[in-house]
Amino acid sequence: MEHAAKYTAKQIAHWFIWRDKIAEDMEGGDPLSLLKLLKLMYYAEGSFLATECGSLFSEPIIAWRHGPVIKCVWDLYADSPYSLPLSDDEKPQLNLICKEDQDLVEDVFQTFGQLSAWKLRNMTLQESPWIKATNNGEIMNREIKRELIKAYFKENYI
């Protein structure tokens, strides 16, 4: 089953980086790491799917050793995994995400953004979409099917 995506994974990554920088400026704390960004994006996609909003992004979510990964985002920031840059040219693209969708992504940020990258990683490794995609951790680099994500999030989060 194909899900029409509203945005690119890169646009959603930029939104989370931007939002985290606001929180960091206001409240202090550590900058957003690549590991945490990838988990937040996974939880945002799951939330969108479960609320019947469709997919946020169409890029595949892959099961890696440390949980779900959107490879194109990994590739974009792998050289600076602890300090994710957002250029001035990328900031205007944040306006492409409609208010309703930003509200849902904000809910994900408020709920899961308070958790550490390692806590989020551990959570995803205990959830059935990752477990099924990896055959209980045996096989890596397989796509996590969106149908599994949607069903899991409907049952456990929404």
C-alpha positions in Angstrom: 0.0 0.0 0.0 1.5 3.3 -1.1 1.1 6.4 1.1 1.2 9.8 -0.5 3.8 12.0 1.3 3.2 15.6 2.0 6.9 16.6 2.5 10.4 15.3 2.0 12.3 13.7 4.8 14.8 16.6 4.5 12.0 19.2 5.2 10.9 17.3 8.3 14.5 17.0 9.5 14.9 20.8 9.1 11.8 21.4 11.0 13.0 19.3 14.0 16.4 20.9 13.9 14.9 24.4 13.8 12.4 23.5 16.6 15.2 22.0 18.8 17.3 25.2 18.4 14.4 27.3 19.7 14.1 25.0 22.7 17.8 25.0 23.3 17.9 28.8 23.2 15.0 29.1 25.6 15.6 26.3 28.0 19.3 25.3 27.5 20.2 21.7 27.1 22.1 19.7 24.6 21.8 20.2 20.9 19.8 17.7 18.8 21.9 14.7 17.8 21.4 12.8 14.6 20.3 9.7 16.5 17.6 11.6 18.3 16.5 13.4 15.1 16.0 10.1 13.3 13.9 8.7 16.2 11.8 11.9 16.3 11.2 11.6 12.6 10.2 7.9 13.1 7.7 8.9 15.8 6.3 11.8 13.7 5.8 9.5 10.8 4.1 6.9 13.0 1.8 9.5 14.5 0.8 10.9 11.1 0.1 7.4 9.8 -2.0 6.5 12.9 -4.1 9.6 12.7 -4.9 8.9 9.1 -3.0 12.0 7.9 -1.1 10.0 5.4 2.7 10.0 5.3 4.9 12.9 6.3 7.6 11.8 3.9 8.0 8.9 1.4 11.6 8.0 1.9 12.0 4.5 3.4 12.5 3.9 7.1 15.2 1.3 7.4 15.9 -0.9 10.4 19.5 -0.5 11.6 21.3 -1.7 14.7 20.3 1.4 16.7 16.7 1.5 15.5 14.8 3.2 12.6 16.8 5.3 10.2 15.9 7.5 7.2 19.0 6.9 5.2 18.9 10.2 3.2 18.8 12.1 6.5 21.6 10.0 7.9 23.7 10.7 4.8 23.0 14.4 5.1 24.3 14.7 8.7 26.6 11.8 9.2 29.6 14.1 9.2 28.3 16.2 12.1 26.1 13.8 14.1 26.2 16.0 17.3 25.7 19.4 15.8 23.1 19.5 13.0 23.5 22.6 10.9 20.6 24.5 9.4 21.6 27.2 6.9 19.8 30.4 6.3 18.8 29.1 2.9 17.0 26.1 4.5 15.0 28.1 7.0 12.4 29.5 4.5 11.4 26.0 3.6 10.0 25.6 7.1 7.0 27.6 5.9 6.1 24.9 3.4 4.8 22.7 6.3 1.2 23.7 6.9 0.1 24.8 10.4 -2.0 21.7 11.0 0.9 19.4 10.2 3.3 21.6 12.3 0.9 21.2 15.2 1.1 17.4 15.0 4.9 17.4 14.6 5.0 19.8 17.6 3.0 17.3 19.7 5.6 14.7 18.8 8.4 17.1 19.7 6.8 17.9 23.1 6.1 14.2 23.9 9.3 12.5 22.6 11.8 15.4 22.4 12.1 15.4 26.2 13.6 11.9 26.1 17.3 11.3 25.4 18.5 9.9 22.1 19.5 6.7 23.9 16.1 6.3 25.5 14.3 6.8 22.2 16.7 4.3 20.6 15.9 1.7 23.2 12.2 2.3 22.9 12.3 1.7 19.1 14.2 -1.5 19.6 11.4 -2.9 21.8 8.6 -2.0 19.4 7.1 -4.5 16.9 7.8 -2.6 13.6 11.6 -2.7 14.2 11.4 -6.2 15.7 9.5 -7.6 12.7 11.7 -5.8 10.1 14.8 -7.3 11.7 13.4 -10.7 12.6 14.0 -9.9 16.3 17.3 -8.2 15.7 18.8 -10.8 13.4 18.7 -9.0 10.0 19.4 -5.3 9.5 19.0 -2.9 6.6 15.4 -3.9 5.8 12.7 -1.4 5.3 10.2 -1.1 8.1 6.8 -1.3 6.4 4.6 1.7 7.0 1.6 -0.6 7.5 3.4 -2.1 10.5 4.2 1.4 11.8 0.6 2.6 11.4 -0.9 -0.4 13.1 1.6 -0.2 16.0 1.1 3.5 16.6 -2.7 3.2 16.4 -2.6 0.5 19.0 0.0 2.0 21.3 0.2 5.8 20.9 -2.9 7.3 19.4 
